[in-house]
Amino acid sequence: MPTTFQKRQKEMKRLEKQREKAERRAQKKLAKRAENEAPREDDALRENETSTENELTPVQSAPGD
């Protein structure tokens, strides 16, 4: 009978390790998504800043005009 109990313990340990790995994969996936979304927001902010800077910059005319 001890072998049956050992097999059961081994199987439980294997399943727990499998669950932990799945959890780690899910966390990495979420972190990667968040990382990919953050630069998009930064790019949008930079584009807005650039467009407002261009609007505020006065156009200089040539000295001969």
C-alpha positions as CSV (number, residue, x, y, z in Angstrom):
1,M,0.0,0.0,0.0
2,P,2.8,2.6,0.6
3,T,3.4,2.7,-3.1
4,T,-0.1,3.7,-3.9
5,F,0.1,6.6,-1.4
6,Q,3.5,7.6,-2.8
7,K,2.0,7.6,-6.3
8,R,-0.9,9.8,-5.2
9,Q,1.5,12.2,-3.5
10,K,3.6,12.3,-6.6
11,E,0.6,13.0,-8.8
12,M,-0.6,15.8,-6.5
13,K,2.8,17.4,-6.6
14,R,2.9,17.2,-10.4
15,L,-0.6,18.8,-10.6
16,E,0.3,21.6,-8.3
17,K,3.5,22.3,-10.2
18,Q,1.5,22.4,-13.4
19,R,-1.0,24.9,-11.9
20,E,1.9,27.1,-10.7
21,K,3.5,27.1,-14.1
22,A,0.1,28.0,-15.8
23,E,-0.3,30.8,-13.3
24,R,3.2,32.1,-14.0
25,R,2.5,32.0,-17.8
26,A,-0.7,33.9,-17.3
27,Q,1.1,36.6,-15.3
28,K,3.8,36.9,-17.9
29,K,1.2,37.3,-20.6
30,L,-0.6,40.0,-18.7
31,A,2.7,41.8,-18.0
32,K,3.6,41.6,-21.6
33,R,0.2,43.0,-22.7
34,A,0.5,45.9,-20.2
35,E,4.0,46.6,-21.5
36,N,2.8,46.7,-25.0
37,E,-0.1,49.0,-24.2
38,A,1.9,51.5,-22.2
39,P,4.2,52.6,-25.1
40,R,1.1,53.2,-27.3
41,E,-0.2,55.7,-24.7
42,D,3.3,57.4,-24.6
43,D,3.4,57.6,-28.4
44,A,-0.1,59.2,-28.4
45,L,1.0,61.7,-25.8
46,R,4.2,62.5,-27.7
47,E,2.1,63.1,-30.9
48,N,-0.2,65.4,-29.1
49,E,2.7,67.4,-27.6
50,T,4.4,67.6,-31.0
51,S,1.3,68.8,-32.8
52,T,0.6,71.5,-30.1
53,E,4.2,72.6,-30.3
54,N,3.9,73.0,-34.1
55,E,0.7,75.0,-33.7
56,L,2.3,77.4,-31.2
57,T,5.5,78.0,-33.2
58,P,5.1,81.2,-35.2
59,V,5.8,81.0,-38.9
60,Q,8.7,83.3,-39.7
61,S,8.5,85.1,-43.0
62,A,11.6,85.7,-45.2
63,P,13.3,89.1,-44.5
64,G,12.7,90.2,-48.1
65,D,9.0,89.8,-48.0
